Every structure is written in C-alpha cells, then in structure tokens.
Amino acid sequence: MVVCTTEAARILKISTARLRVLLSEGRVEGAYKSGKMWLIPLVKGEPIIERGKRGPAPRWCNLKKRAKTIVHVNSHRIRQNQKQQQQLPVITVKTRNTNTYGHIVEIPGGCRVVYSPDNPMSCGARVWIETFYDVNVIGQSKSLDLSTVL
C-alpha cells in the first residue's frame, strides 16, 4: 500500500513538516515523488524511517580539559635559605606530575587563592593559588633535588 505525506505523518504521529525533512534527507525507505506529491510505501502498516546519524559534536564539547596549575610558597625553603644564607627558589609551581621552582611567577589569566587549614596538600601547604592558565616562572629550575643541595 502507498500513502501520501499527510497520511504517513498521521500514522507516524509526527508533523507533515518533519516528514518532509525526513523525505528530503532520504531517510524514508522506498519513498518516491510523483509530480509534486511524495508517495510513501507502507510495510506492516507503517513507513520505514532510517535511523539518523548524529552530526559532528559542537565545538564547545571538544574542549580539552586543562590541567590545574597550583602555585605555593615553600616555607621550609625560606627557613633553609635563612639558616644557610642561600638563594634557593621558594615558589613551587605544580602541574600534573612536574614541579617547577622559581623566584618570580607571573599568572596572566584568572586564578584563585585557596586556604585550607584542615585539608592541606600532600606537601603540607595550607595556602596555594590555583589557575587553569599557563604560568610563567622566572628564574626556574625543574624538580630540584634537595639532597644534592644539602
């Protein structure tokens, strides 16, 4: 049996406008145009509609999560510098699994200062700065080994 768009839309319980969109996308199996009218075959009393493919994900969904960068001042290094008259870098910048030490840190974007006396970081810091922006460390040294300095 073959029906027109109005009857097929009523059977599918969708609007005729939606059915015309499905027809223009070629998702209605066996449908053909005769003059200005679409003719849609019925199988077991219903038109067969192919499952649609999802379009590309919106760009806002594809954002990569940036690693949180944590900046804190190492009070142990400050005391060590005072006792031994040294100039070891006291600012620690932690990103994922690397520690960078420096004397001056520039944070070009937004950041927040966190004070957590009840839940300190694993290194013991109770106050730190968190940011998702790139941090510029001036006078830096990567993962300084204190055993070689002492």
Secondary structure, DSSP 8 states (H G I E B T S, - for coil): -EE-HHHHHHHHTS-HHHHHHHHHTT-BTT-EEETTEEEEE-BTTB--B---------GGGG------EEEEE-HHHHHHHHHHT-----EEEEETTEEEEESEEE--S--EEEE-SSS--TT--SEEEEESS--EEES-EES--HHHH-
